[in-house]
Amino acid sequence: MKKTFLHKSLSVFIVASLLSGCNIQDFGNTSIPDSSADSAVVYSTTLTPAAPFNGASYIEESSLTSVGQELADAEDDVDIEDAIAGIEIVQNYDTELSVPTFITKQGDNWFIVDCYHNRVIYSQDLNAPLDEWYIMSSDATQPHTIASDGTVYMIDDTENNRVLVYEIVNDKFVHTQTFYDIGNRPHYTVYNEITDTFYVWSSTTGELYCFRHTSDSSRMYLTDIRKIDELDGIYVRSFSIIDGYIYFVSGVSDTNSAAASNIIMCDLDTLEIKEKYTVPAEIAGMVQITKIQDYYYISVSTDTTGSQDFATIIKTASLSDLSQGKYEDIYSEYFIGGGTPYYISNVDDTYFLTEHRLKGHSIWSFKVTDNNITDVTSIF
């Protein structure tokens, strides 16, 4: 197969910056201070940079969309323009968000995953009114996250069990590739620069799908599927790569609440379980763990029964302390409270929180200085 259109023409625009600078999942190798006299074990390792992917060994190659195939077959700039002629840049037509789940920045563009509107929107101005943003994707049903390495943009199409791949072609976002049958309700997508891998989490099967592309092509490949058997059947909303390990938040289960009520730390390459942290029932329905400076910030959607009455954000210096109820509830102190906090992301030194159920307070920004939250602002 020919190299894809992104490398055929100088007229094709490629975003050059890397999303890893905008991700919240990997914060280096920082030691965690003990939160009590009983010292907790501190786990830290260094990820090994991945060798360039050569495209020789993989499980599955992406399926090209019709436009993706035309672009792959294009011989010159005229062919490229013909292939994308039917794609229009569409302005967003809603003035409010409907259950936003994720916000990030890639290059000059800000992206919001507007989950219940079934779209991803973008703008170069974070403060622009929502109806002045543009629609990047409306092909997914209840997407949750987006990740990019500067060449491709991957969106989890949660309710269709797909992963959608977009590329920028002559200033247009183009859906060029698709992966089908990606577990059940793929819910969280991350690109890690060190391993040069996109990770997509299947939220109820315990499977982590790994995707890569070669350095000279944007064609995506499914290269590995890793699994934690004991998370099969448990609804786990996300993972985070912290200090070289991958952490899965505790989840909810109709049949096994005890098994669900654990944060699990694993080796990223093998998903071998290294440690478990039992959590109380009232915070078991977690959304995400974020390491900021010396503390873990954990957003909680429900308790073990699925009740959003327990939605909150907590802060702890040691995950081992959670089982004893040793944590600080910071939600209402900084973010009003009463809603359902969801994913936290960061761009440079600013963090962003998406939130549900509170009209006019669905996306917040904040900073952290000396382990204290500051500069809290409601954006949308």
SULVENRA-V323959 format. One record per backbone hydrogen bond with DSSP energy under -1.0 kcal/mol. NH is the residue of the N-H (numbers start at 1). CO is the residue of the C=O. If there is no record, write none. Layout:
# SULVENRA-V323959
nh-><NH,NH>
co-><CO,CO>
This chain:
# SULVENRA-V323959
nh-><7,8,12,21,22,39,45,50,59,60,62,63,65,69,70,71,72,73,80,81,82,83,84,87,92,101,104,106,109,110,111,112,113,114,115,116,117,118,119,120,121,122,123,128,132,133,134,135,136,137,147,149,153,154,155,156,157,158,159,160,161,162,163,164,165,166,167,169,172,174,176,177,178,179,182,183,187,190,192,197,198,199,200,201,202,203,204,208,209,210,211,212,217,221,222,223,224,226,228,231,232,233,234,235,236,240,242,245,246,247,248,249,251,252,260,261,262,263,264,265,266,267,271,274,275,277,279,283,284,285,286,287,288,290,292,295,296,297,298,299,300,301,302,304,306,310,311,312,314,315,316,321,322,324,325,326,327,328,330,331,334,335,337,340,342,345,347,350,351,352,353,354,355,356,361,364,365,366,367,369,372,374,377,379,380>
co-><4,5,9,18,19,37,243,194,222,222,220,178,176,65,66,67,68,69,76,77,78,79,80,84,133,113,111,109,106,123,104,121,102,119,113,98,114,115,114,137,112,134,110,125,129,130,122,90,120,120,154,152,166,147,164,145,162,156,141,157,158,157,179,155,177,153,174,172,169,167,165,165,63,163,161,181,201,199,197,192,211,190,209,188,207,185,184,226,200,224,198,221,214,212,60,210,210,208,206,228,229,204,231,252,203,247,245,242,266,240,264,238,260,235,256,257,260,277,248,275,246,272,267,265,265,263,261,280,281,302,284,299,299,297,295,292,316,290,314,288,312,285,285,281,303,307,308,300,298,328,296,318,319,321,322,321,325,315,313,313,330,331,335,356,354,352,350,347,366,345,364,343,362,340,358,353,377,351,374,372,369,367,365,363,363>
